[in-house]
């Protein structure tokens, strides 16, 4: 057997871990992998009065940098676009308090950065 790793499978496993971690922090998970033409949001959740759009990033170790560093300006803009579409699609008003969080998973360590951008 070669070292072929199914990135999608690893990704969805890490997203599940992230969702469990967020639940433990008091988040209510509304949706996983919300997709539209503009892109995808890994997790949509509720945290108190906030509707939270969560990007999950995983790194096996720190060699290629911290997981959170992978959320580039380009990626942030994509997430904002998808979030706007999500609000429209689900009938949320323009003034719904929203937040963008990033869950970084490095090895076995999971951490959340609230208001990441």
C-alpha positions in Angstrom: 0.0 0.0 0.0 1.3 3.4 -1.0 1.2 6.6 0.9 -1.9 7.9 -0.9 -4.0 9.9 1.4 -7.5 10.9 0.4 -7.4 14.6 1.2 -11.2 14.9 1.1 -11.6 12.1 3.7 -8.9 13.7 6.0 -10.5 17.1 5.5 -14.0 15.9 6.4 -12.6 14.0 9.4 -10.9 17.2 10.6 -14.1 19.2 10.0 -16.0 16.7 12.2 -13.3 17.1 15.0 -13.6 20.9 14.6 -17.5 20.7 14.9 -17.2 18.6 18.0 -14.7 21.0 19.5 -17.0 24.0 18.7 -20.0 22.2 20.3 -17.9 21.8 23.5 -17.3 25.5 23.3 -21.1 26.2 23.2 -21.5 26.7 19.5 -24.6 25.3 17.8 -23.7 23.7 14.5 -26.2 24.7 11.8 -24.6 23.3 8.7 -21.5 21.7 7.4 -19.9 22.3 4.0 -22.3 24.9 2.7 -21.6 25.3 -1.0 -22.6 27.7 -3.7 -21.0 28.9 -7.0 -18.7 31.3 -5.2 -17.2 28.7 -2.9 -17.7 26.8 0.3 -17.9 27.4 4.0 -16.7 24.5 6.2 -19.0 25.1 9.2 -21.9 27.5 9.8 -22.8 27.8 13.5 -24.5 29.9 16.1 -22.5 31.3 19.0 -24.8 33.3 21.2 -26.3 36.1 19.0 -23.7 35.5 16.3 -24.0 33.6 13.1 -20.5 32.2 12.7 -18.8 31.2 9.5 -16.0 28.8 10.3 -13.0 27.9 8.1 -11.1 24.7 9.2 -7.4 24.4 8.5 -5.3 21.4 9.3 -1.5 20.8 9.3 0.2 17.6 10.5 3.0 19.7 12.0 4.3 23.3 12.0 6.8 22.7 9.1 4.6 24.5 6.5 3.5 27.2 9.0 0.6 27.5 11.3 -2.8 26.3 10.0 -4.4 29.7 10.4 -1.9 31.3 8.1 -3.4 29.3 5.2 -6.5 31.5 5.4 -5.3 34.1 2.9 -6.9 37.4 2.0 -8.2 35.7 -1.2 -9.7 32.9 0.9 -11.2 35.5 3.3 -12.9 37.3 0.5 -14.3 34.1 -0.9 -15.7 33.2 2.5 -17.3 36.6 2.9 -19.0 36.2 -0.5 -20.3 32.8 0.4 -21.5 34.1 3.8 -23.4 36.9 2.1 -25.1 34.3 -0.2 -25.9 32.1 2.9 -27.6 35.0 4.6 -29.7 35.8 1.5 -30.6 32.1 0.9 -31.7 31.5 4.5 -33.6 34.8 4.9 -31.3 36.4 7.4 -31.5 40.2 7.6 -28.6 42.4 6.5 -27.9 43.4 10.1 -27.6 39.8 11.5 -24.5 39.9 13.7 -21.9 37.7 11.9 -18.4 36.5 12.8 -15.7 34.7 10.9 -13.8 32.2 13.0 -10.9 29.9 12.0 -10.3 26.5 13.6 -6.7 25.5 13.3 -5.8 21.9 13.8 -2.1 21.1 14.2 -1.4 17.5 14.9 -3.7 16.7 17.8 -4.1 20.3 18.9 -7.3 22.2 18.1 -7.8 25.9 18.7 -10.3 28.4 17.5 -9.6 32.0 16.6 -12.7 34.1 17.0 -13.2 37.1 14.8 -10.2 35.9 12.7 -11.0 38.5 10.0 
